[in-house]
Amino acid sequence: MSVYTVVGRDELAAWLQPLGLGALIDHAGIAAGMQNSNYFVTTASGRYVLTLFEQIDPAELDFYLALQAHLAAAGVPAPQPFADPAGRRWRMLCGKPAALCSCLPGQAVEAPDVVQCAALGRALAQLHGAAQNFPNPLPNPCGAAWRAQVGARLLTVLADDEAALLADELAYQASQDWSELPRGVIHADLFRDNALWSADGQLSGVLDFYFAGEDALLFDLAVVVNDWCTDADRYRALVAGYAGGRPLTEAEIRAWPAVRRAAALRFWLLRLEARHMPRAGEVVTRKNPDEFRHLLAQIRLDPGQLTG
């Protein structure tokens, strides 16, 4: 949620007018994240989040925003996008497609405890169940084909040791068969900073669905475990919370080591791409790819066990 596109007050006020949310009071850029331009927007009727989509094809936005509305209606604490009188959930602003969503309460937690990990696992299973029959899903934009293509490009710019690790992992992932794994719409980016918690410890928000798409459900669980679980207790609690809502299959248990590695690879590639092929922006967050290089190396040695 970096700021690549600067939005002026007058432009924003005119864009907001069809939504009927009252006069614009203030707006401020949000510097966290990497992909889109985001602002907190305050009007006479409350506080909202504005997103300008920097790279997403406008034709794909209908899917992402409809998915959020669908999940919110199903009880998942997802942001609710606002539509204008013509039913449009996004319109152009400053030359970019833009959408306004509800601003959910709560704060992200840097160091979740065992109880929160279990709750997040249950919420992920709920999300997968609610999205299971969502019509005409897009594929995971950072799925296997993306990982292979971006990885091949990056091999030419990395240091020898990094390139050797990446080449070996790309070859390993190319040999995997995920055809028996249950599939559906996944969030694909449910890191700690994309979940909000209320003061009493309840999950109050699941944010940033703009990497969502159809893929193996296990990949989503691996993304979450890789970011949320810093020790065995949190690991067990999160997986148990998830499996309590959606029992894991034997094929998933067998595939777990490879899928955990694929999830670590995906974020290593994303951060390497941002480092070596950056985009210009006013306030840009670039995260260190070494975190996921080290995690991938660790998982290659010890992926952990998955039980149903």
Buried (B, 14 or more C-beta within 10 A) or exposed (E): BBBBBBBEEEEBEEBBEBBEBEEBEEBEBBBBBBBBBBBBBBBEEEEBBBBBBBEBEEEBBBBBBBBBBBBBEBEBBBBBBBBBEEEBBBBEBBEBBBBBBBBBBBEBBEEBEBEBBBBBBBBBBBBBBBBEEBEEBBEBBBBBEBBEEBBEEBBEEBEEEBBEBBBEBBEBBEEBEBEEBBBBBBBBBBBBBBBBBBEEEEBBBBBBBBBBBBBBBBBBBBBBBBBBBEEEEBBBBBBBBBBEBBEBBEBBBEBBBBBBBBBBBBBBBBBBBBBEEEBEBEBBBEBEBEBBBEBBBEBBEEBBEBEE
